[in-house]
Amino acid sequence: MVEKYLLLTPGPLTTSEKVKQAMDFDYCTWDDDYKKITQSFRHSLLELAEVKEDEYTAVPIQGSGTYGVESVISSTISDDDTLLIAINGAYGQRISEMADVYGINHVDLVVDEREPITLEAVTEYLDKYPDITHFAMIHCETTTGILNPIEDIIPYVKEHGIVTIVDAMSSFGGIPIDVKNDKIDYLISSSNKCIQGVPGFSFVIARKESLESTKGMARTLSLDLYSQYIEMERNNGKWRFTSPTHVVHAFYEALKELNEEGGVKARNQRYQANQKHLATGMEELGFKVLIDEKWQSPIITSFIYPTADFDFHKFYQQLKSDGFVIYPGKISHVPTFRIGNIGEVYDEDITNLLQAIKEIIQ
Ligand SMILES: *Cc1c(COP(=O)(O)O)cnc(C)c1O
């Protein structure tokens, strides 16, 4: 038996009792009631994105978040196109790896992991590479917890007639995003991050006009975004292959709870309060935050090792036995560890975590 703990990771994260209970039944994958649930959550996702059904659609894809990103990259960009990828962490890098696997022309704009992507840097690349047709960037780079300013960059890129792709995996539902005004063609997120469901599928919020021009571009059968969209439209919410039925019901419940909490703005306030409490408390205990406060997301925080001989593994084990699971760091320049504050995590939990850390380091 695993000892129970609070997940302070950026997903999977700690979910509510009701979300877990929603999985306590074996549902049929092609039954009409189930298809209605799929249609209903697709609609709710558009509401969260504040976009309308005549212009946008929400398409779920089985698998983790990466499958959703890979679905967009592999099935909406042709061999004649060129993709500019803005990279300041592992998730931006992952898109570059995908482009390599599929032989997609791409240009990588690589920025230090501790710095945000800027409009200046993107402009410079667009001027230098006039062949660019597609642009991809990460909203919250979970690698460090840095929040990239998509609202400054994407509308400008779109003005150049470029198709825009945003990996908003760890921010959608927890940070308000104005998909239409920001001119996003494809926004990708997943079931197990700020919506606070369990892992099992990702989803793409796509501008219909862009998606509908991608018929036949897919390089794989199962990650074909256009075909999944068409099947769902023609068959009232039918997924193309076996869908994660338990996960979908948990997600449906999680969306209800997001609404009950007061929507994205209210959730964002709770996350911000959690993050501020965490960062301030940790600094009082002598830990330094990696990212400048100006760019720090309310999702996950990187802390620099307090001493050269800091034993993360031991620290992790001690915290785990106190009922908290945190995350190792993921960057090369500086040794760090990360603490997430999304999910069913409240002020009291942060207080208890800080108390546990205080006792460990004393
Ligand atoms: C979590 C995450 C992903 C997807 O990761 P999976 O492990 O495939 O779910 C992609 N991008 C970002 C920014 C993420 O935080």
Ligand as a Chemical Component Dictionary entry (heavy atoms), coordinates in Angstrom:
data_LIG
# 
_chem_comp.id                   LIG 
_chem_comp.type                 NON-POLYMER 
_chem_comp.pdbx_formal_charge   0 
_chem_comp.three_letter_code    LIG 
# 
loop_
_chem_comp_atom.comp_id 
_chem_comp_atom.atom_id 
_chem_comp_atom.alt_atom_id 
_chem_comp_atom.type_symbol 
_chem_comp_atom.charge 
_chem_comp_atom.model_Cartn_x 
_chem_comp_atom.model_Cartn_y 
_chem_comp_atom.model_Cartn_z 
_chem_comp_atom.pdbx_ordinal 
LIG C1 C1 C 0 2.522 18.767 -18.549 1  
LIG C2 C2 C 0 2.938 19.503 -19.748 2  
LIG C3 C3 C 0 2.950 18.917 -21.026 3  
LIG C4 C4 C 0 2.527 17.506 -21.315 4  
LIG O1 O1 O 0 3.098 16.571 -20.532 5  
LIG P1 P1 P 0 2.507 15.102 -20.433 6  
LIG O2 O2 O 0 3.459 14.465 -19.487 7  
LIG O3 O3 O 0 2.506 14.499 -21.758 8  
LIG O4 O4 O 0 1.105 15.243 -19.881 9  
LIG C5 C5 C 0 3.284 19.703 -22.112 10 
LIG N1 N1 N 0 3.601 20.995 -21.954 11 
LIG C6 C6 C 0 3.599 21.594 -20.755 12 
LIG C7 C7 C 0 3.952 23.045 -20.659 13 
LIG C8 C8 C 0 3.273 20.869 -19.600 14 
LIG O5 O5 O 0 3.273 21.476 -18.403 15 
# 
loop_
_chem_comp_bond.comp_id 
_chem_comp_bond.atom_id_1 
_chem_comp_bond.atom_id_2 
_chem_comp_bond.value_order 
_chem_comp_bond.pdbx_ordinal 
LIG C1 C2 SING 1  
LIG C2 C3 SING 2  
LIG C2 C8 DOUB 3  
LIG C3 C4 SING 4  
LIG C3 C5 DOUB 5  
LIG C4 O1 SING 6  
LIG O1 P1 SING 7  
LIG P1 O2 DOUB 8  
LIG P1 O3 SING 9  
LIG P1 O4 SING 10 
LIG C5 N1 SING 11 
LIG N1 C6 DOUB 12 
LIG C6 C7 SING 13 
LIG C6 C8 SING 14 
LIG C8 O5 SING 15 
# 
